[in-house]
Amino acid sequence: MSLSSDALTWYLAGIESHDAGELERAVEFLDAAVGADPDPTYRAALIAALLDNGEFSRALPHCESLVARTPEDHVALIAIARCLAGVDRVTEAIDYQAKAVSLRPDLRDYASVLAQLRDRVRSERA
């Protein structure tokens, strides 16, 4: 994690706001943290707040950046899959979700979401 004091202050305020369920406020603080310092920890927290707030299209570029830096991180892969599904790019979401499943087959929720995404594509084609 970075040592930028402003970014750290905003990050901690964002985490506290997120934990309190104040998602819009959390996004503001975490966005400021990432703006001051694009540390992956700050970016991951911003992504989580954006996803929890349903802001998939806004979270997507942050997810793409995180996956580019850590392409084998199953959590980053799950986040980008969630973003893509949220903006109706389900086929792409399936690819990322499947990679996360291959990296962590022990996490059954990952496989369950993958099955749901595949079902969604099948139903949309029907």
SULSULBEL-V301484 format. One record per residue. N is the residue number from 1. PHI is phi in degrees with one decimal (NA if undefined). OMEGA is omega in degrees with one decimal (NA if undefined). Layout:
# SULSULBEL-V301484
n:N phi:PHI omega:OMEGA
n:N phi:PHI omega:OMEGA
This chain:
# SULSULBEL-V301484
n:1 phi:NA omega:-178.7
n:2 phi:-70.5 omega:178.6
n:3 phi:-108.9 omega:177.2
n:4 phi:-61.1 omega:-173.8
n:5 phi:-66.5 omega:177.6
n:6 phi:-63.5 omega:-179.5
n:7 phi:-61.8 omega:179.5
n:8 phi:-64.1 omega:178.2
n:9 phi:-61.2 omega:178.7
n:10 phi:-65.5 omega:178.3
n:11 phi:-59.9 omega:-178.6
n:12 phi:-63.6 omega:176.6
n:13 phi:-64.8 omega:178.0
n:14 phi:-65.7 omega:178.2
n:15 phi:-62.9 omega:179.2
n:16 phi:-61.8 omega:178.9
n:17 phi:-64.4 omega:179.1
n:18 phi:-61.8 omega:179.8
n:19 phi:-61.2 omega:179.8
n:20 phi:-84.8 omega:179.5
n:21 phi:82.3 omega:178.6
n:22 phi:-92.2 omega:-168.7
n:23 phi:-67.5 omega:-179.6
n:24 phi:-63.0 omega:177.7
n:25 phi:-65.6 omega:177.7
n:26 phi:-59.1 omega:179.5
n:27 phi:-60.1 omega:179.4
n:28 phi:-59.6 omega:-179.2
n:29 phi:-63.7 omega:-176.2
n:30 phi:-70.9 omega:175.0
n:31 phi:-63.2 omega:177.2
n:32 phi:-64.3 omega:178.8
n:33 phi:-61.9 omega:179.7
n:34 phi:-65.9 omega:177.5
n:35 phi:-64.1 omega:179.6
n:36 phi:-80.7 omega:-176.3
n:37 phi:-159.4 omega:-176.3
n:38 phi:-77.2 omega:178.3
n:39 phi:-54.0 omega:-178.9
n:40 phi:-58.3 omega:178.3
n:41 phi:-65.6 omega:177.9
n:42 phi:-64.4 omega:-178.7
n:43 phi:-64.3 omega:179.0
n:44 phi:-63.0 omega:177.9
n:45 phi:-66.4 omega:177.0
n:46 phi:-62.8 omega:178.2
n:47 phi:-57.8 omega:-179.2
n:48 phi:-59.6 omega:179.9
n:49 phi:-65.9 omega:178.9
n:50 phi:-63.2 omega:179.6
n:51 phi:-64.5 omega:179.3
n:52 phi:-64.5 omega:178.5
n:53 phi:-92.0 omega:177.6
n:54 phi:75.6 omega:-177.9
n:55 phi:-95.3 omega:-173.6
n:56 phi:-64.8 omega:-177.5
n:57 phi:-67.3 omega:178.0
n:58 phi:-73.7 omega:179.5
n:59 phi:-76.3 omega:-172.7
n:60 phi:-54.8 omega:-179.9
n:61 phi:-62.7 omega:177.0
n:62 phi:-68.6 omega:176.9
n:63 phi:-64.2 omega:179.3
n:64 phi:-60.4 omega:178.2
n:65 phi:-64.1 omega:-179.2
n:66 phi:-65.7 omega:179.6
n:67 phi:-65.9 omega:177.5
n:68 phi:-62.2 omega:-179.7
n:69 phi:-80.8 omega:-174.6
n:70 phi:-135.7 omega:-172.8
n:71 phi:-67.3 omega:178.9
n:72 phi:-106.2 omega:179.1
n:73 phi:-85.1 omega:-175.5
n:74 phi:-61.3 omega:179.4
n:75 phi:-68.2 omega:177.1
n:76 phi:-64.1 omega:179.3
n:77 phi:-65.6 omega:177.5
n:78 phi:-64.9 omega:-179.4
n:79 phi:-63.2 omega:-179.5
n:80 phi:-68.5 omega:176.1
n:81 phi:-62.2 omega:178.8
n:82 phi:-63.7 omega:177.6
n:83 phi:-61.7 omega:-177.5
n:84 phi:-61.8 omega:176.8
n:85 phi:-64.4 omega:-179.7
n:86 phi:-68.9 omega:177.2
n:87 phi:-107.7 omega:175.5
n:88 phi:62.4 omega:172.0
n:89 phi:-110.0 omega:-168.6
n:90 phi:-67.8 omega:179.9
n:91 phi:-60.1 omega:176.4
n:92 phi:-66.7 omega:178.9
n:93 phi:-59.5 omega:179.9
n:94 phi:-59.4 omega:-179.5
n:95 phi:-59.7 omega:-180.0
n:96 phi:-68.8 omega:179.3
n:97 phi:-62.8 omega:179.4
n:98 phi:-63.3 omega:177.7
n:99 phi:-65.3 omega:177.7
n:100 phi:-62.4 omega:178.0
n:101 phi:-62.7 omega:-180.0
n:102 phi:-67.0 omega:178.2
n:103 phi:-77.5 omega:-177.1
n:104 phi:-134.7 omega:-179.7
n:105 phi:-65.7 omega:179.2
n:106 phi:-74.6 omega:-179.5
n:107 phi:-93.8 omega:-173.3
n:108 phi:-62.9 omega:178.6
n:109 phi:-60.4 omega:179.2
n:110 phi:-61.1 omega:179.6
n:111 phi:-66.7 omega:178.6
n:112 phi:-64.1 omega:177.7
n:113 phi:-64.4 omega:178.0
n:114 phi:-59.8 omega:178.0
n:115 phi:-62.4 omega:178.7
n:116 phi:-63.7 omega:178.3
n:117 phi:-63.9 omega:178.8
n:118 phi:-64.0 omega:176.8
n:119 phi:-63.1 omega:179.2
n:120 phi:-61.8 omega:178.5
n:121 phi:-64.8 omega:179.2
n:122 phi:-60.0 omega:-178.7
n:123 phi:-68.7 omega:177.6
n:124 phi:-70.2 omega:-179.7
n:125 phi:-81.5 omega:-176.5
n:126 phi:-74.9 omega:NA
